[in-house]
């Protein structure tokens, strides 16, 4: 990613280059005028240029300051360590600038514009259309593009439109303008292109291929339309967001030639599900018997509802202001700071009136009633319903649907009073899914040993890896780190589970779900299958410091599941209560106070409990909850359980594996040698000599024209023979179909500092009788990369290349 300082440096440099080109053009124009001083058109052109020259000087000075600041703050591009470039620009510009100023003084060319005076005069004299000449459009600058695919089309159209007003601009100048208009990811795509005219079109091709894909753009707009919304009856902002979403993304899809006008029933079916009960009822009443309403009718309905809500809110505010006594209004105005008035219904009562509590009939509000406040939130809610009070403001005479108060609960921002707020766990009638809780560590001022164990897991490639797991019966689900899942190359499934950290703070850390099978360390049985959630990190190293275990006599001769339990190490897997009953055997060995307790598992003994630390350490305490979404739960009903995919080897594959196992060995040079699993001891390879000779003669012809190349090539081949990297084919095996001749050629790299000549052996040269690969070697299983494909596409560079006989 290009640094912001580098971008500013490049942009300033580009502006200075354009300014120098412009001033150079000024010098040429002035010289043309001096050659023909009687030309009034040239005189007018020169005068307008001198008016522009002062502005160019100010801009150049600002850009030079930006470049020098980037150098001093060390944010300039790599390789720019001083102000040499900027100083050369200053010298060039000042030379031309002072030459021009001297010419202007000598030939009495004015340096300020009289356009304003003349324009006012023309306006007074002619009127009408001339009045528009005194107004000038603002100077248009090039747009910027950072890599948002939804903004690319607009950026391209506006950029090319601005360039259309300067037809004389060269491609290299256009390319520089394009580079200065790009930032972030978009700039990184073309930053490697040098500043040449040909690369201007190449840069546009790269940008269009990356950001001009209409299918990707359509997917973004469709995803936005399908994103769930929450639309409530008395929340105008939520309704406006839905209207904006519909209009913005359907218009964008229309521009992509999608017929969204025919999608009315589908879009309405999607969005009407987001309406709350009150708003959905009104929509159904409006639609009536119309079986195919259009999307514009739905949008008009939402707009009319917003207008009615705004009128309703305004009328209540005006009514409240009209009934407020003058004394109260003046006092409030004098004691409060200026600010917007809240839109609430306010009423005024005579001083002789006293409020009566709806619960105890005393002279105070129910919000201040001791009896009401002593109840639990759930009981307060039931009392408010029984007393026919508004659950939003605890007032009487109206319901929460017509409540004029715009205040919401301070805890959850929903439409009820804060005194009535209760969590889902506070009521037995709650229908929400109970959170899945995981307790990772206990925050007590002493060291606590957590139960760890070492387990083996097989990867997708049938390789066995050992990981450290934490057994936690306080968690209802199991977890695995992303690094561990990547090492095992595990297949992942999408999951919308949510994890809540300590104190109920929600964090989205689950990146998927996968399946694994655990086995004890050094054993293949038993196998324990389970599903685990993938997270970036489970907890810190456990334990936090080395623990002396030699004094615990009750642990002597125990087969521990984690022999390194007392050494700090990372936790790769957390085993929750979903698998803990399968692992625990029920055995238990307790020790003295401040000594851990051993619990028996099928993997060995695990240790858990408080221990006596050498020093006070910071104890990590995590409490997270995982809420499985309804979508994930329903998906389980539609998933069919499949038996494990057991790979059965064919006889050829078994024989190929046996050849590999018996023939692999390590040479004295450190390299490995292995036999190719041919089906026959002498496979017929066909005639490869004629093709190899033809290429060799071509190589000799090339070498004969370059004495130095011929010498280097011969030295290389002689070195290969002396070091036994290759050998000659025995004479008795020549001109037989069992022998394969490997052609070779050279590749020159003059720019290389180490290897200027590279010899390449082409072991995939064609023959006249090569059969299909399946008939040459064993073990061909159709895999993405097998040994047959590897052998036939083999290239050798400084490798051992034996002759095939």
C-alpha positions in Angstrom: 0.0 0.0 0.0 1.4 3.4 -1.0 1.9 5.8 2.0 -0.1 9.0 2.1 3.0 11.1 2.3 4.2 9.5 -1.0 0.9 10.2 -2.6 1.1 13.9 -1.6 4.6 14.1 -2.9 3.7 12.6 -6.3 0.6 14.9 -6.6 2.6 18.0 -5.8 5.4 16.9 -8.3 2.8 16.4 -11.0 1.3 19.8 -10.5 4.8 21.4 -10.7 5.6 19.6 -13.9 2.3 20.8 -15.5 3.1 24.3 -14.3 6.5 24.3 -15.9 5.0 23.0 -19.2 2.5 25.8 -19.0 5.1 28.5 -18.4 7.2 27.1 -21.2 4.2 27.6 -23.5 4.0 31.2 -22.2 7.6 31.9 -23.2 6.9 30.5 -26.7 3.8 32.6 -27.0 5.6 35.8 -25.9 8.3 35.2 -28.4 5.7 34.8 -31.2 4.2 38.1 -30.1 7.6 39.9 -30.1 8.0 38.7 -33.7 4.7 40.3 -34.7 3.9 43.2 -32.3 1.1 44.5 -34.6 -1.1 41.5 -34.0 -3.8 42.5 -31.6 -4.9 38.9 -31.0 -1.4 37.9 -29.9 -1.3 40.9 -27.7 -4.5 40.0 -26.0 -3.4 36.4 -25.5 -0.1 37.5 -23.9 -1.9 39.8 -21.5 -4.2 37.1 -20.4 -1.2 34.8 -19.8 0.6 37.3 -17.6 -2.6 37.6 -15.5 -2.5 33.8 -15.0 1.2 33.7 -14.3 1.0 35.1 -10.8 -1.5 32.5 -9.8 0.7 29.8 -11.2 3.7 31.1 -9.2 1.7 30.9 -5.9 0.6 27.3 -6.7 4.2 26.2 -7.6 5.5 27.7 -4.3 2.9 25.7 -2.3 3.7 22.5 -4.2 7.4 22.9 -3.6 6.7 23.4 0.1 4.8 20.1 0.1 7.6 18.2 -1.6 10.3 19.7 0.8 8.1 18.9 3.8 7.8 15.3 2.7 11.6 15.0 2.4 12.1 16.6 5.9 9.5 14.4 7.5 10.8 11.3 5.8 7.5 10.5 4.1 8.8 11.0 0.6 8.9 8.0 -1.8 11.8 5.6 -1.5 15.0 6.9 -3.0 14.1 10.6 -2.4 16.4 11.7 0.4 17.0 15.4 -0.5 15.5 18.4 -2.2 17.5 18.0 -5.4 14.3 17.5 -7.5 12.4 20.4 -6.0 15.3 22.8 -6.3 15.8 22.0 -10.0 12.1 22.8 -10.4 12.5 26.1 -8.6 15.5 27.0 -10.7 13.8 26.3 -14.0 10.6 28.1 -13.0 12.3 31.2 -11.6 14.4 31.5 -14.7 11.4 31.6 -17.0 9.3 33.6 -14.6 11.7 36.5 -14.2 12.4 36.5 -18.0 8.7 36.9 -18.6 8.4 39.6 -16.0 11.3 41.5 -17.6 9.6 41.2 -21.0 6.3 42.5 -19.6 8.0 45.6 -18.0 10.0 46.3 -21.2 7.0 46.1 -23.5 4.5 47.6 -21.1 2.3 44.5 -20.8 -0.2 44.9 -17.9 0.1 42.3 -15.2 -3.5 42.6 -13.8 -6.9 41.9 -15.4 -9.4 44.6 -16.1 -12.1 42.0 -16.9 -14.3 42.9 -14.0 -14.6 46.5 -15.0 -15.2 45.7 -18.6 -17.8 43.1 -17.8 -19.8 45.5 -15.6 -19.6 48.1 -18.4 -20.9 45.6 -21.0 -23.7 44.6 -18.6 -24.8 48.2 -18.2 -24.6 48.9 -21.9 -26.1 45.9 -23.5 -28.1 44.1 -20.7 -30.0 40.9 -21.4 -27.7 38.0 -22.2 -24.6 40.0 -21.4 -25.6 39.9 -17.7 -24.5 36.3 -17.6 -20.9 37.1 -18.5 -20.0 38.4 -15.1 -20.6 35.0 -13.5 -17.9 32.4 -13.8 -18.2 28.7 -13.0 -15.8 27.5 -10.2 -12.6 25.9 -11.3 -13.1 22.1 -11.8 -10.6 19.8 -10.2 -10.1 16.1 -11.1 -12.1 13.6 -9.0 -10.3 11.1 -6.7 -10.9 7.4 -6.7 -9.8 5.1 -3.8 -11.1 1.7 -5.0 -14.8 1.7 -4.2 -16.3 -0.3 -7.1 -19.6 1.6 -6.8 -17.9 4.9 -7.5 -15.7 3.8 -10.5 -18.2 4.5 -13.3 -18.9 8.0 -12.0 -15.1 8.7 -11.6 -14.3 7.5 -15.1 -17.1 9.5 -16.7 -16.2 12.7 -14.9 -12.5 12.3 -15.4 -12.8 11.8 -19.2 -15.4 14.7 -19.3 -12.9 17.1 -17.8 -10.1 15.9 -20.2 -12.4 16.5 -23.1 -12.1 20.2 -22.6 -8.3 20.0 -23.1 -7.9 18.1 -26.4 -4.3 19.1 -26.9 -3.1 17.4 -23.7 -0.7 14.5 -24.5 -1.2 10.9 -23.2 1.7 11.2 -20.8 0.1 14.3 -19.2 -3.2 12.5 -19.0 -1.5 9.6 -17.4 0.0 11.9 -14.8 -3.4 13.4 -14.1 -4.8 9.9 -13.7 -2.1 8.9 -11.2 -2.7 12.0 -9.1 -6.4 11.2 -9.0 -6.0 7.7 -7.6 -5.4 6.9 -3.9 -5.2 3.7 -1.8 -5.8 0.4 -3.5 -6.6 1.9 -6.9 -3.2 3.7 -7.0 -1.4 0.5 -6.0 -2.7 -1.3 -9.1 -0.9 1.1 -11.5 2.0 2.4 -9.4 4.4 0.0 -11.1 3.7 1.5 -14.6 6.3 4.0 -15.8 5.1 7.5 -16.9 4.9 6.9 -20.7 2.2 7.6 -23.3 1.6 3.9 -24.0 0.9 3.1 -20.3 -2.0 5.6 -20.1 -4.2 3.1 -22.0 -2.7 0.2 -20.1 -3.6 1.9 -16.8 -7.2 2.3 -17.9 -7.4 -1.3 -18.9 -6.1 -2.4 -15.5 -8.6 -0.2 -13.7 -11.6 -1.3 -15.9 -10.7 -5.0 -15.5 -10.6 -4.6 -11.7 -13.5 -2.2 -11.0 -15.6 -2.3 -14.2 -17.1 -5.7 -13.8 -20.8 -5.1 -14.0 -21.6 -8.5 -12.5 -19.7 -7.6 -9.3 -21.3 -4.2 -9.2 -24.8 -5.8 -9.6 -24.0 -8.2 -6.8 -23.1 -5.3 -4.4 -26.4 -3.6 -5.1 -28.4 -6.8 -4.8 -26.8 -7.6 -1.5 -27.7 -4.1 -0.3 -31.4 -4.7 -1.2 -31.4 -8.1 0.5 -29.8 -6.8 3.7 -32.4 -6.9 6.6 -33.7 -3.7 8.0 -35.6 -2.8 11.1 -38.6 -0.5 10.3 -40.8 0.7 13.2 -44.0 2.7 13.1 -42.8 5.8 15.0 -39.2 5.9 13.8 -39.0 8.1 10.7 -35.2 7.6 10.3 -35.6 3.9 9.8 -38.3 4.4 7.2 -36.1 7.0 5.4 -33.2 4.5 5.3 -35.4 1.9 3.6 -36.7 4.4 1.1 -33.1 5.5 0.3 -32.0 1.9 0.0 -34.7 1.0 -2.5 -34.3 4.1 -4.7 -30.5 4.2 -4.7 -29.9 0.5 -5.5 -32.8 0.0 -8.0 -31.6 3.1 -9.9 -28.1 1.7 -10.0 -29.4 -1.7 -11.3 -31.4 0.2 -13.9 -28.2 1.8 -15.1 -26.8 -1.7 -15.5 -29.7 -2.6 -17.8 -31.6 -4.7 -15.2 -35.4 -4.4 -15.5 -36.1 -3.6 -11.9 -39.6 -2.3 -12.8 -40.6 -5.9 -13.2 -39.3 -6.8 -9.7 -42.0 -5.0 -7.9 -43.8 -8.0 -6.2 -40.4 -9.6 -5.3 -39.0 -6.4 -3.7 -42.2 -5.6 -1.9 -42.3 -9.2 -0.5 -38.8 -8.7 0.8 -39.2 -5.2 2.3 -42.7 -5.6 3.8 -41.3 -8.3 6.1 -39.1 -5.7 7.8 -42.2 -3.5 8.8 -43.4 -3.8 12.3 -47.0 -4.9 13.1 -48.6 -1.4 13.0 -46.9 -0.3 9.8 -47.6 -3.7 8.1 -51.3 -3.4 9.0 -51.5 0.0 7.4 -49.8 -1.2 4.3 -52.2 -4.1 4.0 -55.1 -1.8 4.3 -53.8 0.4 1.6 -53.0 -2.4 -0.8 -56.4 -4.0 -0.4 -57.2 -6.4 -3.2 -54.4 -5.3 -5.4 -52.5 -8.6 -6.0 -49.5 -7.0 -7.8 -48.5 -3.7 -6.2 -45.5 -1.9 -7.6 -42.4 -0.7 -5.8 -43.3 3.0 -6.4 -46.6 2.5 -4.6 -44.7 1.0 -1.6 -42.3 3.9 -1.6 -45.2 6.5 -1.8 -46.9 4.8 1.1 -43.7 5.1 3.3 -43.3 8.7 2.3 -46.9 9.6 3.2 -46.4 7.9 6.6 -43.3 10.0 7.2 -45.2 13.2 6.4 -48.1 12.2 8.7 -45.7 11.5 11.5 -44.0 14.8 11.1 -47.3 16.7 11.1 -48.4 14.8 14.2 -45.2 15.6 16.0 -45.4 19.3 15.0 -49.0 19.6 16.2 -48.2 18.1 19.6 -45.2 20.5 20.0 -47.4 23.5 19.1 -50.1 22.4 21.5 -47.6 22.1 24.3 -46.2 25.6 23.7 -49.7 27.1 23.6 -50.7 25.7 27.0 -47.4 26.6 28.8 -47.9 29.6 31.2 -45.9 32.8 30.5 -44.1 32.8 33.8 -42.9 29.3 33.3 -41.8 30.0 29.8 -39.8 33.1 30.7 -38.1 31.3 33.6 -37.1 28.4 31.4 -35.8 30.7 28.8 -33.6 32.7 31.2 -32.1 29.7 33.0 -31.4 27.4 30.0 -28.9 27.5 27.2 -30.1 28.1 23.6 -30.8 24.8 21.8 -33.4 22.9 19.9 -36.7 22.3 21.6 -37.6 18.6 22.2 -40.7 17.5 20.4 -42.8 16.3 23.3 -46.3 17.0 24.4 -46.3 19.4 27.4 -49.3 20.4 29.4 -49.8 23.1 32.0 -51.9 22.8 35.1 -53.0 25.3 37.7 -50.8 25.6 40.8 -53.6 24.2 43.0 -53.6 20.9 41.1 -51.5 18.0 42.5 -50.5 14.8 40.6 -51.8 11.5 41.9 -49.8 8.3 41.7 -51.6 5.7 39.8 -50.4 3.0 42.2 -50.6 4.4 45.7 -52.7 7.5 45.0 -50.2 9.8 46.7 -49.2 13.2 45.5 -46.2 12.2 43.4 -45.5 10.6 40.0 -45.5 6.9 39.6 -41.9 7.3 38.4 -41.0 8.5 42.0 -43.3 6.1 43.8 -41.2 4.1 46.4 -43.6 1.1 46.2 -43.3 1.0 42.4 -39.5 1.4 42.5 -39.1 -1.4 45.0 -40.5 -3.9 42.5 -38.5 -5.8 39.9 -38.5 -4.6 36.3 -40.7 -7.5 35.3 -43.2 -6.7 38.0 -43.2 -3.0 37.1 -44.0 -3.9 33.6 -47.0 -6.0 34.7 -48.2 -3.2 37.0 -48.0 -0.7 34.1 -50.1 -2.9 31.9 -52.6 -3.6 34.7 -53.0 0.2 35.4 -53.3 1.0 31.7 -50.2 3.1 31.6 -48.1 3.9 28.6 -45.0 1.7 28.8 -42.9 4.4 27.0 -43.5 7.3 29.4 -45.5 5.7 32.3 -48.2 8.3 31.6 -52.0 7.7 31.4 -54.6 8.5 28.7 -52.7 7.1 25.7 -50.8 4.0 24.5 -47.2 3.6 23.5 -48.2 3.7 19.8 -49.4 7.3 20.2 -47.0 8.4 22.9 -45.7 11.9 22.1 -42.4 11.3 23.9 -39.5 10.5 21.6 -37.3 9.2 24.5 -36.4 5.5 24.5 -34.8 3.1 27.0 -31.3 4.1 28.1 -30.2 0.5 28.2 -31.4 -0.9 24.9 -32.8 2.2 23.0 -36.1 0.5 22.5 -39.6 2.0 23.0 -40.2 1.5 26.7 -39.3 3.3 29.9 -35.9 2.6 31.4 -37.6 1.5 34.7 -39.3 -1.3 32.7 -36.1 -2.6 31.1 -35.2 -6.3 31.9 -33.0 -8.8 30.2 -34.1 -11.9 28.4 -33.0 -14.1 31.3 -35.2 -12.1 33.8 -38.4 -13.7 32.6 -39.4 -17.3 32.3 -41.6 -16.6 29.2 -38.7 -15.3 27.1 -38.6 -16.9 23.7 -35.1 -15.9 22.8 -32.3 -18.5 22.5 -30.4 -18.9 25.7 -26.7 -17.7 25.4 -24.0 -20.3 25.3 -21.5 -19.3 28.0 -17.8 -20.1 28.1 -15.8 -19.4 31.3 -12.1 -19.4 30.3 -10.3 -18.4 33.5 -11.2 -17.4 37.0 -10.0 -13.9 38.2 -8.8 -14.6 41.7 -5.7 -13.2 43.3 -3.9 -16.5 43.1 -2.6 -18.8 40.4 -5.0 -21.3 39.0 -4.0 -24.3 36.9 -6.3 -25.0 34.0 -6.8 -28.5 32.7 -4.7 -28.8 29.5 -4.1 -31.9 27.3 -2.2 -32.7 24.1 -4.2 -34.2 21.3 -3.5 -35.5 17.8 -5.5 -34.3 14.8 -5.3 -35.5 11.2 -5.2 -32.9 8.5 -6.9 -33.1 5.1 -3.7 -34.5 3.7 -3.6 -37.3 6.3 -0.8 -35.7 8.2 -0.9 -35.9 12.0 -0.4 -32.7 14.0 -0.2 -32.3 17.8 -2.0 -29.4 19.5 -2.6 -28.2 23.0 -6.2 -28.1 24.1 -8.0 -26.6 27.1 -10.8 -28.6 28.8 -13.5 -26.3 30.0 -16.8 -27.7 31.2 -18.1 -24.1 31.5 -18.4 -23.7 27.8 -21.3 -25.2 25.8 -19.3 -25.2 22.5 -15.8 -25.9 21.4 -13.4 -23.6 19.6 -10.3 -23.9 17.5 -7.9 -21.1 16.5 -7.7 -19.9 12.8 -3.9 -20.8 12.7 -4.6 -24.3 13.8 -7.4 -24.7 11.2 -5.1 -23.3 8.4 -2.4 -25.8 9.3 -4.9 -28.7 9.1 -6.4 -27.3 5.8 -9.8 -27.9 7.2 -13.0 -27.4 5.2 -15.0 -24.5 6.7 -18.8 -23.9 6.8 -20.4 -20.5 7.2 -21.8 -19.8 10.7 -23.6 -16.8 12.1 -22.8 -17.4 15.8 -22.2 -14.4 17.9 -19.7 -14.3 20.9 -20.3 -12.0 23.8 -17.2 -11.0 25.8 -17.0 -10.3 29.5 -19.8 -7.9 30.8 -22.0 -8.8 27.8 -20.0 -6.9 25.2 -20.8 -8.4 21.8 -17.9 -9.2 19.4 -18.1 -11.0 16.1 -15.0 -13.2 16.2 -16.4 -16.5 14.8 -15.2 -16.9 11.2 -16.8 -20.3 10.5 -17.3 -23.8 11.8 -15.5 -27.0 11.0 -15.2 -30.7 12.0 -12.2 -32.4 13.6 -11.4 -35.8 15.1 -9.2 -36.0 18.2 -7.0 -38.9 19.3 -4.6 -39.4 22.2 -1.0 -38.4 21.9 0.9 -41.3 20.3 -2.2 -43.5 19.8 -4.7 -43.9 17.0 -7.6 -44.9 19.2 -10.0 -43.7 20.4 -11.2 -41.1 17.9 -13.4 -38.3 19.1 -15.3 -36.4 16.4 -16.7 -32.9 17.2 -17.6 -29.6 15.5 -15.6 -26.5 16.6 -16.0 -22.8 16.0 -13.1 -21.0 14.3 -11.8 -17.9 16.2 -8.6 -15.9 15.8 -7.5 -16.4 19.4 -8.8 -18.3 22.5 -6.7 -17.0 25.4 -3.2 -16.1 26.4 -0.4 -18.6 27.2 -1.4 -21.0 29.9 -0.1 -21.2 32.6 1.3 -17.7 32.9 4.6 -18.7 34.5 6.6 -21.9 35.2 5.2 -24.0 38.1 7.2 -26.3 40.2 5.4 -29.7 40.3 8.1 -31.9 42.0 6.5 -31.4 45.4 3.1 -32.9 44.5 3.4 -36.4 45.7 -0.1 -37.4 44.7 0.8 -37.0 41.0 3.7 -39.4 41.0 3.6 -42.0 38.2 0.4 -40.6 36.7 0.1 -40.8 32.9 -0.6 -37.1 32.2 -2.5 -35.9 29.1 -0.2 -32.9 29.0 3.3 -33.6 30.4 4.1 -29.9 29.8 1.2 -28.6 31.9 3.5 -26.5 34.1 5.2 -24.7 31.2 3.5 -21.7 29.6 2.3 -22.5 26.1 -0.4 -21.4 23.6 -3.9 -22.9 23.6 -5.0 -24.0 20.1 -8.3 -25.7 21.0 -10.9 -25.3 23.7 -13.0 -28.4 24.5 -16.4 -27.4 25.9 -19.2 -29.3 27.6 -20.4 -30.6 24.2 -17.4 -33.1 24.3 -16.3 -33.1 27.9 -18.5 -36.0 29.1 -17.0 -38.2 26.3 -13.5 -37.4 27.5 -13.9 -37.6 31.3 -13.7 -41.1 32.9 -14.9 -40.1 36.4 -11.7 -40.8 38.3 -10.3 -38.1 40.6 -7.2 -37.7 42.8 -7.2 -34.8 45.2 -4.1 -33.3 46.9 -3.4 -30.9 49.7 -4.6 -27.3 49.8 -3.0 -25.2 47.0 -2.3 -28.4 45.1 -4.1 -29.3 41.9 -6.6 -32.1 41.5 -6.1 -34.8 38.9 -9.1 -35.8 36.8 -9.1 -38.9 34.6 -9.8 -38.6 30.8 -9.4 -41.0 27.9 -6.3 -39.0 26.9 -4.7 -39.3 30.4 -4.9 -37.4 33.6 -5.5 -33.6 33.5 -4.7 -31.2 36.3 -6.9 -28.4 37.6 -7.1 -26.2 40.6 -5.3 -23.5 42.6 -1.5 -23.7 43.1 0.9 -21.8 45.2 2.7 -19.3 42.9 6.2 -18.0 43.2 5.0 -14.4 42.6 1.7 -12.6 42.0 0.8 -12.8 38.3 -1.9 -11.1 36.2 -4.6 -13.6 35.7 -6.6 -13.5 32.4 -10.4 -13.6 32.9 -12.7 -14.1 29.9 -16.4 -14.6 29.9 -17.8 -15.0 26.4 -21.2 -16.1 25.2 -22.1 -17.6 21.8 -25.6 -17.0 20.5 -26.5 -19.4 17.7 -28.7 -17.6 15.2 -32.1 -19.0 14.1 -30.7 -19.3 10.6 -27.9 -21.6 11.7 -30.3 -23.8 13.7 -32.8 -24.1 10.8 -30.0 -25.0 8.4 -29.2 -28.1 10.5 -32.7 -29.5 9.8 -31.9 -29.4 6.0 -28.4 -30.8 6.2 -28.1 -34.5 5.5 -25.6 -36.4 7.5 -23.0 -38.1 5.2 -20.7 -41.0 6.1 -17.0 -40.2 6.3 -15.2 -40.0 3.0 -12.8 -43.0 3.2 -10.2 -43.1 0.5 -9.7 -46.6 -1.0 -6.4 -47.1 -2.8 -6.2 -49.0 -6.1 -3.7 -51.8 -6.6 -1.6 -49.4 -8.8 -1.6 -46.8 -6.0 -0.6 -49.3 -3.4 2.3 -50.5 -5.6 3.4 -46.9 -6.3 3.4 -46.2 -2.6 5.5 -49.3 -2.0 8.0 -48.2 -4.7 8.3 -44.8 -3.1 8.8 -46.3 0.5 11.4 -48.8 -0.6 13.4 -46.6 -3.0 13.6 -43.2 -1.3 17.0 -42.4 0.1 19.2 -39.4 0.9 22.4 -38.9 -1.1 25.7 -37.7 0.2 25.1 -34.3 -1.3 22.0 -33.9 0.9 19.5 -34.4 -1.9 16.8 -37.0 -2.0 16.6 -39.8 -4.6 13.4 -41.8 -5.4 12.5 -44.2 -8.2 9.8 -43.3 -10.6 6.9 -45.8 -10.3 7.0 -47.2 -13.9 4.6 -50.1 -14.6 7.3 -51.8 -16.6 11.0 -52.1 -15.8 11.9 -50.7 -19.3 9.1 -48.5 -20.5 8.9 -47.7 -24.2 9.5 -43.9 -24.5 9.7 -43.6 -28.3 12.1 -41.6 -30.5 13.4 -38.6 -28.7 16.8 -38.4 -30.3 15.8 -36.8 -33.6 14.0 -33.9 -31.8 16.9 -33.5 -29.4 19.5 -33.4 -32.2 17.5 -30.9 -34.1 17.5 -28.5 -31.1 21.2 -29.2 -30.5 22.2 -28.2 -34.0 20.2 -25.0 -33.6 22.0 -24.4 -30.3 25.4 -25.0 -31.9 24.6 -22.5 -34.6 23.7 -19.9 -32.0 26.9 -20.6 -30.0 29.1 -20.3 -33.1 28.1 -16.7 -33.4 29.1 -15.7 -29.9 32.5 -16.9 -28.7 32.0 -15.7 -25.1 28.6 -17.5 -24.9 30.1 -20.7 -26.4 32.9 -20.7 -23.8 30.5 -20.1 -20.8 28.1 -22.8 -22.1 30.8 -25.4 -22.6 32.2 -24.6 -19.1 28.8 -25.2 -17.6 28.3 -28.5 -19.3 31.8 -29.7 -18.4 31.1 -28.8 -14.8 27.9 -30.9 -14.9 29.9 -33.9 -16.2 32.7 -33.6 -13.7 30.3 -33.3 -10.7 28.3 -36.2 -12.0 25.1 -34.2 -12.3 24.6 -35.9 -15.7 26.1 -38.9 -17.6 26.4 -40.1 -21.1 24.0 -42.8 -22.3 25.8 -46.2 -22.7 26.3 -47.1 -26.4 24.4 -50.3 -26.1 21.3 -48.3 -25.1 21.5 -45.7 -27.8 19.0 -45.7 -30.7 16.6 -47.8 -28.6 13.0 -46.9 -27.7 14.0 -47.3 -24.0 16.3 -44.3 -24.0 15.2 -40.7 -23.6 17.4 -37.8 -24.8 16.9 -34.6 -22.9 17.3 -31.4 -25.0 18.9 -28.3 -23.4 19.2 -24.6 -24.2 20.4 -21.5 -22.5 18.7 -18.4 -21.2 20.7 -15.1 -20.9 20.1 -12.7 -18.1 22.6 -9.8 -18.6 20.9 -7.7 -15.9 21.5 -10.4 -13.2 24.3 -9.8 -10.7 24.9 -13.5 -10.0 23.8 -15.9 -12.8 24.0 -14.3 -16.2 23.8 -17.6 -18.1 21.2 -20.3 -17.1 21.1 -23.7 -18.8 17.7 -25.3 -18.9 17.1 -29.1 -19.4 13.8 -29.7 -21.1 12.6 -33.1 -19.8 9.1 -32.8 -21.4 10.2 -32.8 -25.0 7.8 -34.8 -27.2 8.5 -38.2 -28.8 6.7 -40.0 -31.6 5.4 -42.9 -29.4 4.7 -41.5 -25.9 1.6 -43.3 -24.7 -0.9 -41.7 -22.3 0.6 -41.1 -18.8 -1.8 -43.7 -17.2 0.0 -46.5 -19.1 3.5 -45.5 -18.1 3.3 -45.1 -14.3 1.4 -46.5 -11.4 -0.7 -44.6 -9.0 -2.5 -42.2 -11.4 -5.6 -41.2 -9.4 -6.7 -38.1 -11.2 -5.4 -35.8 -8.4 -4.8 -32.2 -9.1 -1.0 -32.7 -9.0 0.2 -36.3 -9.4 3.7 -37.8 -10.0 2.9 -38.4 -13.7 2.2 -34.8 -14.4 5.2 -33.8 -12.3 7.5 -36.1 -14.3 6.2 -34.9 -17.7 6.4 -31.2 -16.9 9.8 -31.5 -15.3 12.3 -28.7 -15.8 15.8 -28.9 -14.4 17.9 -25.9 -13.2 21.1 -26.9 -11.4 19.5 -30.2 -10.4 20.5 -33.8 -10.8 19.2 -35.0 -14.2 20.0 -38.7 -14.8 19.6 -40.2 -18.3 16.5 -42.4 -18.6 17.5 -45.9 -19.6 
